[in-house]
């Protein structure tokens, strides 16, 4: 009877497990019954009453044995028709058992990594971190020598261009109770990024012409059922992936991504503001392996007509055993109560693989959920194509900036061409000045929430929008009242033709009203990329007006497959002589103006090749004018009217000139 109670107990236990476990136990029970029956044959001769009792018990056992055999057959038949929960295909007992074992091993590895990062973060903040009940309580026994310092909130350069950042700074720091969840979310995001970067079909589905690939949302939800939760109502998904080889070593790339100032600088056309709120871990001493930081950033398109996208996220860096580095972002919006979620950053980032000769292979993944209903109609095809905020734009910008940085570090510059700056100190200072000019332009031309644009006239897309600010105690800008004006419009001319027209000094008099029709000559230049359009130039305006004879123009033109810029600023000739001699460029006052030229979408050409910008162009024109040198002065309506007329006249000249060239 004791044995029968054990049998019933084993049946109850096996009901708590998977069906394949049930079958195994049933087979074991059948074997035990057979052994039990065989044992009775070998027993000694029993008394009549004992023999009758045993025969009765054996009869009951045989009946229960037959019942268990029937159950065994039924469960085997059910398992033969079992399907895989992921793909819907047939699944054998062995496959299911292997998958379960694989998942247990993977979960154990992830828990070990969470414990390790939690230990690192706890060591940094100096307080024990609260562990989740389902996580193991031990921490890694390996001692880590961390480069820990007293890090406060670090602001990206773009964040303070216009005294902004108030909205970003209003985000509260994560609490001690939040940090374990942040760590676990970061580790899971890293795993998702790796799989998103390396997976093919059915997760990423190529288009019919193989020009690009599309993320299958159904397959994504099956592959990554957890993450940051379901997509909020009203948001749409944007997912893209891009691969490139860039001229920069993997360590430098990691440093750029993990340093908020470098990141804001390199991606100034995309990142309008950024800030590191808290560093939970600086990683292993000497590099960023295991670095974990809470950040906030604002992403933009260089036009007032495209709303910016603000994100509050954690960034995690990891050096994988195969030598690959990975940096991943994932939103922490669930830590910041908000009645309306306008965009979320699902695991996004890049894998960096070391290549010979200082090159690196980069695989970039962008995956966001966003409410883009406020995007102006003329920019909607660009945003929908993924060229505005997608992986292709990030990678194209990175590739161009890597070339620029390689040019800045070059030492063997041939002196054959007239005007080429060969002095390493002079090149470095001039490129640094041009970089500040570009960043200032990009920070002031978009729809950042720190900007208060005022529309002057009409209701069309090409309305002129203006804003004012006071410039005080900044050696990099002239003091006084600065009036910024910008307008965006579409023209039926390819972006390359618009870019070449605007950057060329011999066609400048056709659109630049302030040059007064004077002859423009290039005095010096620095090539900073494979494309001849990527160049920093110093221009002299030979005006008939003798009062402007000392005016120089610093100009940087840059282009990549997703967009182009022509940015310039008047500079003092004495100050530029100091810069060309290797002097400090931070004290040169600049008020940059210029153009952002974007394709109006992606167009397919013959052979299934995706050609960016073969259609029309989206052109943003932006001016900054010092209307009064006294910061306390009042802005007059006359000044606003003058700037409005200036920008409208410039737009009409550009439209007329490029339209004639295009015919």
C-alpha positions in Angstrom: 0.0 0.0 0.0 2.9 2.3 0.7 4.1 1.7 -2.8 0.7 2.5 -4.3 0.7 5.8 -2.4 4.1 6.6 -3.9 2.7 5.9 -7.3 -0.2 8.3 -6.8 2.2 10.9 -5.4 4.4 10.6 -8.5 1.4 11.1 -10.7 0.5 14.3 -8.9 4.1 15.5 -9.2 4.4 14.8 -12.9 1.2 16.8 -13.6 3.1 19.9 -12.5 5.6 19.5 -15.3 5.7 19.5 -19.1 4.0 16.5 -20.9 7.3 15.0 -21.9 8.1 14.8 -18.1 4.8 13.0 -17.6 5.6 10.3 -20.2 9.1 9.7 -18.6 7.5 9.1 -15.2 4.8 6.9 -16.6 7.4 4.7 -18.3 9.3 4.5 -15.1 6.1 3.4 -13.2 5.4 0.7 -15.7 8.8 -0.7 -15.3 8.4 -0.7 -11.5 5.1 -2.5 -11.8 6.8 -5.2 -13.9 9.6 -5.6 -11.4 7.0 -5.8 -8.6 5.1 -8.6 -10.4 8.3 -10.5 -11.1 9.3 -10.2 -7.4 6.1 -12.1 -6.4 7.0 -15.0 -8.5 10.2 -15.6 -6.6 8.6 -15.2 -3.2 8.3 -18.1 -0.8 5.1 -20.2 -0.6 2.4 -18.3 1.2 -0.5 -19.4 3.3 -4.0 -19.6 1.6 -5.2 -16.4 3.1 -2.0 -14.6 2.3 -2.0 -16.0 -1.3 -5.6 -14.8 -1.7 -4.7 -11.3 -0.5 -1.7 -11.2 -2.8 -3.8 -12.3 -5.8 -6.4 -9.6 -5.0 -3.7 -7.0 -4.7 -1.9 -8.2 -7.9 -5.2 -8.0 -9.7 -5.7 -4.4 -8.6 -2.1 -3.5 -9.6 -2.6 -5.1 -13.1 -5.8 -3.0 -13.6 -4.0 0.2 -12.6 -1.0 -0.8 -14.8 -3.3 -1.2 -17.8 -4.9 2.2 -17.0 -1.4 3.8 -16.9 -0.4 2.2 -20.1 -3.5 3.7 -21.8 -2.6 7.1 -20.4 0.9 6.7 -21.6 -0.3 5.9 -25.2 -2.7 8.9 -25.0 0.1 11.4 -24.0 2.5 10.0 -26.6 -0.1 10.6 -29.3 -0.7 14.2 -28.0 3.1 14.9 -28.0 3.4 13.6 -31.6 1.1 16.4 -32.6 2.9 19.1 -30.5 3.9 22.3 -32.2 6.8 24.7 -31.5 5.5 27.8 -29.7 7.9 30.0 -31.7 7.6 28.9 -35.3 4.4 26.8 -35.2 6.2 23.8 -36.7 6.3 20.2 -35.4 8.4 19.7 -32.2 9.7 16.4 -30.9 10.2 15.6 -27.2 14.0 15.8 -27.6 13.8 19.2 -29.3 11.6 20.6 -26.5 13.9 19.2 -23.9 16.9 20.7 -25.6 15.3 24.1 -26.0 14.3 24.2 -22.3 17.9 23.2 -21.3 19.3 25.9 -23.6 17.0 28.5 -22.1 18.0 27.5 -18.6 21.7 28.0 -19.5 21.0 31.3 -21.2 19.0 32.6 -18.2 21.7 31.5 -15.8 24.3 33.4 -17.9 22.1 36.6 -18.1 21.6 36.4 -14.3 25.3 36.2 -13.8 25.8 39.3 -15.9 23.1 41.2 -14.1 24.7 40.3 -10.8 28.1 41.4 -12.1 26.8 44.8 -13.4 24.7 45.3 -10.2 27.9 44.7 -8.2 29.7 47.3 -10.3 26.9 49.8 -9.9 26.7 49.2 -6.2 30.4 49.7 -5.8 30.1 53.0 -7.7 27.2 54.5 -5.7 28.6 53.1 -2.4 25.3 51.5 -1.4 24.0 47.9 -1.8 21.6 47.5 -4.6 18.3 45.8 -3.9 18.2 42.4 -5.6 15.2 41.0 -7.4 13.7 37.8 -5.8 14.2 35.8 -8.9 17.9 36.7 -9.3 20.7 34.9 -7.6 22.0 36.8 -4.6 25.7 36.1 -5.2 28.0 38.5 -7.0 30.9 37.8 -9.2 34.0 36.8 -7.2 36.2 38.4 -9.8 37.6 41.7 -8.4 37.2 44.7 -10.7 39.5 47.6 -10.4 37.1 50.4 -11.5 38.0 53.8 -12.6 35.4 55.4 -10.3 35.1 59.1 -10.0 32.6 61.7 -8.8 30.6 62.1 -11.9 27.8 64.7 -12.0 25.5 65.4 -14.8 27.5 65.9 -18.0 26.0 68.1 -20.6 26.6 67.6 -24.3 27.9 70.6 -26.2 24.7 70.9 -28.2 22.7 71.1 -25.0 23.8 74.6 -24.1 23.9 76.3 -27.4 20.9 78.6 -26.7 20.8 78.4 -23.0 18.5 75.4 -23.3 18.4 72.1 -21.6 15.9 73.1 -18.9 13.4 70.5 -20.1 16.2 67.8 -20.2 17.5 68.9 -16.8 14.0 68.6 -15.3 14.2 64.8 -15.6 14.8 63.4 -12.1 17.7 61.1 -11.4 17.0 57.4 -10.9 16.3 56.3 -7.4 18.1 53.4 -5.6 15.0 51.3 -6.1 15.2 52.0 -9.9 18.8 50.9 -10.4 18.3 47.1 -10.3 15.6 47.4 -12.9 17.8 49.6 -15.0 20.6 47.0 -14.8 18.3 44.2 -15.8 16.8 46.1 -18.6 20.3 47.1 -20.0 21.5 43.5 -20.0 18.3 42.3 -21.8 18.7 45.2 -24.3 22.2 44.1 -25.0 21.1 40.6 -25.8 18.3 41.9 -28.1 20.7 44.3 -29.9 23.1 41.4 -30.7 20.4 39.3 -32.1 18.8 42.2 -34.1 22.2 43.0 -35.6 23.0 39.5 -36.7 19.7 37.9 -37.5 18.3 37.5 -41.0 15.0 36.1 -42.1 12.3 35.8 -40.8 13.1 38.7 -38.4 14.4 41.0 -41.2 12.6 40.6 -44.5 14.3 41.9 -47.7 12.2 43.9 -50.1 11.4 42.5 -53.5 14.3 44.4 -55.1 16.7 43.6 -52.2 17.4 47.4 -51.9 16.6 47.4 -48.1 15.1 45.2 -45.4 12.0 45.5 -43.2 11.6 44.3 -39.6 8.7 41.9 -39.2 6.8 43.1 -36.2 5.1 39.8 -35.6 8.3 37.9 -35.7 9.9 40.6 -33.4 7.2 40.1 -30.8 7.6 36.3 -30.9 11.4 36.6 -30.6 11.4 39.3 -27.9 8.2 38.9 -25.9 9.5 40.9 -22.9 11.5 44.1 -23.4 9.9 47.4 -22.5 6.3 46.2 -23.0 3.8 46.5 -25.8 3.7 49.4 -28.2 1.6 52.3 -26.7 -1.5 53.2 -28.6 -1.0 55.9 -31.2 2.7 55.2 -31.8 4.2 53.6 -35.0 7.3 51.5 -35.2 10.4 52.6 -37.1 13.2 50.0 -37.5 16.3 50.0 -39.7 19.7 48.4 -39.9 22.8 49.6 -41.7 26.4 48.2 -42.0 29.5 50.2 -43.0 33.3 50.1 -42.7 34.7 53.4 -41.2 38.2 54.8 -40.9 38.5 54.7 -37.2 39.7 52.1 -34.7 37.2 50.4 -32.5 38.5 51.9 -29.2 38.0 55.5 -30.5 34.5 54.7 -31.7 33.5 53.4 -28.3 34.9 56.5 -26.6 32.9 58.7 -28.9 29.7 56.9 -28.1 30.3 56.8 -24.4 31.4 60.4 -23.9 28.3 62.7 -24.2 30.4 65.7 -25.4 32.1 63.8 -28.2 28.8 62.0 -29.1 27.0 65.4 -29.3 29.8 66.8 -31.4 30.2 64.0 -33.9 26.4 63.7 -34.4 25.6 67.4 -34.1 23.3 67.2 -37.1 21.2 64.6 -35.3 21.7 65.2 -31.6 20.5 68.7 -30.8 20.9 68.3 -27.0 22.2 65.5 -24.7 23.2 65.0 -21.1 24.5 62.2 -18.9 22.3 62.3 -15.8 24.1 59.6 -13.8 27.0 57.2 -14.3 26.0 53.9 -12.7 29.3 52.2 -13.7 32.4 53.5 -15.5 33.4 50.0 -16.5 36.7 48.1 -16.1 39.7 50.4 -15.5 41.2 51.5 -18.8 38.1 51.0 -21.0 34.3 51.2 -21.1 33.6 47.5 -20.8 30.6 47.3 -18.4 30.0 51.1 -18.5 26.4 52.0 -17.7 25.0 55.5 -17.7 21.6 57.1 -17.6 21.2 59.8 -20.3 18.7 62.1 -22.0 18.9 63.4 -25.5 16.9 65.3 -28.1 17.1 64.1 -31.8 16.4 66.4 -34.7 16.1 67.0 -38.4 17.6 70.3 -39.4 14.3 72.1 -40.0 11.7 73.8 -37.9 9.0 71.7 -39.6 10.0 68.4 -38.0 9.4 68.0 -34.3 12.4 66.8 -32.3 12.3 63.4 -30.4 13.3 63.5 -26.7 14.4 60.2 -25.1 15.3 59.2 -21.5 17.4 56.1 -21.7 20.2 53.9 -20.3 23.3 53.3 -22.4 25.3 50.2 -21.8 28.7 49.2 -23.3 30.1 45.7 -23.4 33.2 44.0 -24.8 32.1 40.5 -26.0 34.4 37.4 -25.8 34.8 37.4 -29.6 36.4 40.9 -29.5 33.3 42.7 -30.7 32.2 45.9 -28.8 28.5 46.8 -28.5 26.8 49.9 -27.2 23.0 49.8 -26.7 20.4 52.3 -25.7 16.9 51.5 -24.3 14.2 53.8 -23.0 13.5 54.3 -19.3 10.3 56.2 -19.8 8.5 53.8 -17.4 10.6 55.5 -14.6 9.4 59.0 -15.7 5.7 59.3 -15.3 4.1 60.9 -18.3 0.5 61.1 -19.3 1.4 60.9 -23.0 4.3 58.9 -24.5 5.3 60.4 -27.8 8.3 58.2 -28.6 10.2 55.3 -27.1 13.6 53.9 -27.9 13.6 50.1 -28.1 17.1 48.5 -27.9 19.1 50.5 -30.4 22.8 50.9 -31.0 25.7 49.4 -32.8 28.2 46.5 -32.9 31.8 47.5 -33.6 34.3 44.9 -35.0 38.0 45.6 -35.2 39.5 45.5 -38.7 43.2 45.8 -39.9 44.9 49.2 -40.4 42.7 51.1 -38.0 39.4 50.5 -39.7 36.2 49.2 -38.0 33.1 47.4 -39.2 29.9 49.0 -37.7 26.5 47.4 -37.7 23.9 50.0 -36.6 20.3 49.2 -35.5 17.7 51.9 -34.9 14.3 50.8 -33.4 11.9 53.4 -32.1 8.2 53.8 -31.5 7.0 57.4 -32.3 4.1 59.6 -32.8 5.0 61.5 -36.0 1.7 63.1 -36.8 3.1 66.6 -36.3 5.7 66.2 -39.1 5.0 68.6 -41.9 3.7 67.0 -45.1 6.7 67.9 -47.2 9.0 66.1 -44.8 6.8 63.0 -44.3 8.2 60.9 -47.1 11.7 61.6 -45.8 10.8 60.5 -42.3 8.8 57.5 -43.5 11.8 56.3 -45.6 14.0 56.1 -42.5 16.5 58.6 -43.8 15.6 61.3 -41.2 16.2 59.3 -38.0 17.1 55.8 -39.2 20.3 53.8 -39.1 21.4 54.9 -42.5 21.6 58.5 -41.4 23.6 57.6 -38.2 26.1 55.5 -40.2 26.5 58.0 -43.0 27.1 60.8 -40.5 29.6 58.6 -38.6 31.5 57.6 -41.8 31.8 61.3 -42.9 32.9 62.4 -39.4 35.5 59.6 -39.3 37.0 60.9 -42.5 37.0 64.4 -41.1 38.8 63.4 -37.9 41.3 61.4 -40.0 42.0 64.6 -42.0 42.5 66.6 -38.8 45.1 64.2 -37.6 46.9 63.9 -41.0 50.5 65.2 -41.0 51.8 64.4 -44.5 49.9 67.1 -46.4 51.3 67.9 -49.9 52.1 71.5 -50.5 51.4 71.4 -54.2 48.0 73.2 -54.4 47.7 76.9 -53.8 45.7 77.7 -50.6 46.2 74.3 -49.0 47.0 74.7 -45.3 49.9 72.5 -44.5 50.7 73.6 -40.9 49.4 70.9 -38.5 48.7 73.5 -35.9 46.9 75.8 -38.3 44.8 72.9 -39.7 43.8 71.8 -36.2 42.8 75.3 -35.1 40.8 76.0 -38.3 39.0 72.7 -38.2 38.2 73.2 -34.5 36.7 76.6 -35.3 34.7 75.2 -38.2 33.4 72.4 -36.0 32.1 75.0 -33.5 30.5 76.9 -36.3 28.7 73.7 -37.6 27.5 72.8 -34.1 26.1 76.2 -33.5 24.2 76.2 -36.7 22.8 72.7 -36.2 21.7 73.5 -32.6 19.8 76.6 -33.8 18.1 75.5 -36.9 15.8 72.7 -35.7 12.5 72.5 -33.8 14.1 72.0 -30.4 11.8 72.5 -27.5 14.1 75.2 -26.2 13.4 77.3 -29.3 10.5 79.6 -29.5 9.9 80.1 -33.2 7.5 82.8 -34.3 5.9 82.6 -37.8 6.0 85.9 -39.6 3.6 85.5 -42.5 1.3 83.2 -44.4 0.4 79.6 -43.7 2.6 77.6 -46.1 5.6 75.4 -45.5 8.0 78.2 -46.7 6.9 80.6 -43.9 9.8 82.5 -42.3 10.2 81.6 -38.6 12.2 83.9 -36.3 13.4 83.9 -32.8 15.6 86.2 -30.7 18.2 85.6 -28.0 20.6 87.7 -26.0 24.3 87.0 -26.3 26.3 88.0 -23.3 29.7 87.0 -21.7 30.4 84.5 -24.5 33.8 85.1 -26.2 32.6 82.8 -29.1 29.7 85.0 -30.1 29.4 88.8 -30.5 27.5 90.5 -27.7 24.1 91.9 -28.3 20.6 90.9 -29.7 20.8 88.1 -32.2 17.9 87.5 -34.6 17.6 84.0 -36.1 15.4 83.3 -39.1 14.8 80.1 -40.9 12.5 78.7 -43.6 12.2 75.3 -45.2 10.8 74.5 -48.7 10.8 71.9 -51.5 12.4 72.5 -54.9 12.3 70.0 -57.8 16.1 69.8 -58.1 18.4 66.9 -57.0 20.2 67.6 -53.7 23.7 67.2 -55.2 23.0 70.0 -57.7 21.7 72.3 -55.0 24.7 71.5 -52.8 27.3 72.1 -55.6 25.6 75.4 -56.5 25.6 76.8 -52.9 29.1 75.7 -51.9 30.9 77.1 -55.0 32.5 80.5 -54.6 32.0 81.4 -58.2 28.2 81.2 -57.9 28.0 82.8 -54.5 27.2 86.3 -55.9 24.0 84.8 -57.4 22.4 84.3 -54.0 24.4 86.1 -51.3 23.0 89.5 -51.0 25.5 90.6 -48.3 28.4 90.1 -50.7 27.0 93.0 -52.8 27.9 91.2 -56.0 31.6 91.3 -55.2 34.1 88.7 -56.4 34.5 85.8 -54.0 37.9 84.1 -53.8 39.1 81.0 -51.9 42.1 82.0 -49.8 42.7 78.6 -48.1 41.0 75.3 -47.8 41.3 71.9 -46.0 39.9 68.8 -47.7 38.4 66.6 -45.0 36.9 63.6 -46.9 36.9 61.5 -50.1 34.1 63.7 -51.6 35.5 67.0 -52.9 32.4 68.6 -51.4 33.7 67.9 -47.9 35.9 70.9 -47.3 36.6 73.8 -45.0 37.4 77.0 -46.8 38.4 80.6 -46.1 36.8 83.0 -48.5 37.6 86.6 -49.2 34.9 89.0 -50.5 36.4 91.6 -52.8 33.6 94.1 -52.6 33.4 97.4 -54.3 32.6 98.9 -50.9 36.0 99.6 -49.3 34.5 99.2 -45.8 34.1 95.5 -46.4 37.5 94.9 -47.8 38.7 93.1 -44.7 35.7 90.7 -44.5 36.5 87.0 -44.6 34.1 84.1 -44.6 34.7 80.8 -43.0 32.8 78.1 -44.7 32.4 74.3 -44.2 30.6 72.2 -46.8 29.9 68.5 -46.1 27.8 65.9 -47.8 26.8 62.2 -47.4 24.0 60.1 -48.9 21.4 61.3 -46.3 22.0 65.0 -46.4 24.3 68.0 -47.0 25.3 71.2 -45.4 26.8 74.5 -46.4 27.5 76.6 -43.3 29.4 79.9 -43.2 30.1 82.8 -40.9 31.9 86.2 -41.4 35.1 86.3 -39.5 37.6 89.0 -38.6 40.9 88.9 -40.7 43.1 89.5 -37.6 41.4 86.7 -35.7 41.8 84.3 -38.6 45.5 85.0 -38.9 45.8 84.0 -35.2 43.9 80.8 -36.0 45.9 79.9 -39.1 49.1 80.3 -36.9 47.7 77.6 -34.6 46.2 80.0 -32.0 43.2 79.3 -29.8 40.0 79.4 -32.0 37.6 79.6 -29.0 37.8 83.4 -28.8 36.8 84.0 -32.4 33.2 85.4 -32.5 30.9 83.6 -34.9 27.3 83.9 -36.0 26.8 81.1 -38.4 24.3 81.0 -41.2 23.8 78.5 -44.0 21.8 75.7 -45.6 20.7 72.1 -44.8 19.9 70.1 -48.0 18.0 66.9 -47.6 16.5 64.4 -50.1 12.8 64.4 -50.3 12.7 60.6 -49.9 14.3 57.5 -51.3 13.9 56.7 -55.0 14.5 53.3 -56.7 16.5 53.3 -59.9 17.0 50.5 -62.5 18.6 47.3 -61.2 16.9 47.7 -57.8 19.5 50.2 -56.5 18.2 52.5 -53.8 19.3 56.0 -54.8 18.9 58.7 -52.1 18.0 62.1 -53.3 17.5 61.5 -57.0 14.2 63.4 -56.8 13.7 66.8 -55.4 15.3 68.6 -52.4 14.2 69.8 -49.0 16.1 73.0 -48.4 16.3 74.8 -45.1 17.8 78.4 -45.1 18.8 79.9 -41.8 20.4 83.2 -41.0 21.7 84.8 -37.8 21.9 88.5 -37.7 23.3 90.8 -34.9 20.6 93.4 -34.9 21.9 95.4 -31.9 25.3 95.2 -30.1 23.7 96.1 -26.8 22.3 93.0 -25.0 19.7 95.2 -23.2 18.3 96.7 -26.4 14.8 96.2 -27.5 14.1 94.4 -30.8 12.5 96.7 -33.3 9.9 95.6 -35.9 12.1 97.2 -38.5 14.9 94.7 -37.8 12.4 91.8 -38.1 11.1 93.1 -41.4 14.6 93.5 -42.7 15.6 90.0 -41.9 12.3 88.6 -43.3 13.0 90.4 -46.6 16.6 89.2 -46.6 15.7 85.6 -46.3 12.8 85.7 -48.7 15.0 87.4 -51.3 17.7 84.8 -50.9 15.2 82.0 -51.3 13.9 83.5 -54.5 17.4 83.9 -55.9 18.3 80.3 -55.1 15.1 79.0 -56.7 15.6 80.9 -59.9 19.3 80.0 -60.2 19.0 76.3 -59.6 15.8 76.0 -61.7 17.7 77.5 -64.7 20.6 75.1 -64.2 18.1 72.2 -64.0 16.5 72.9 -67.3 
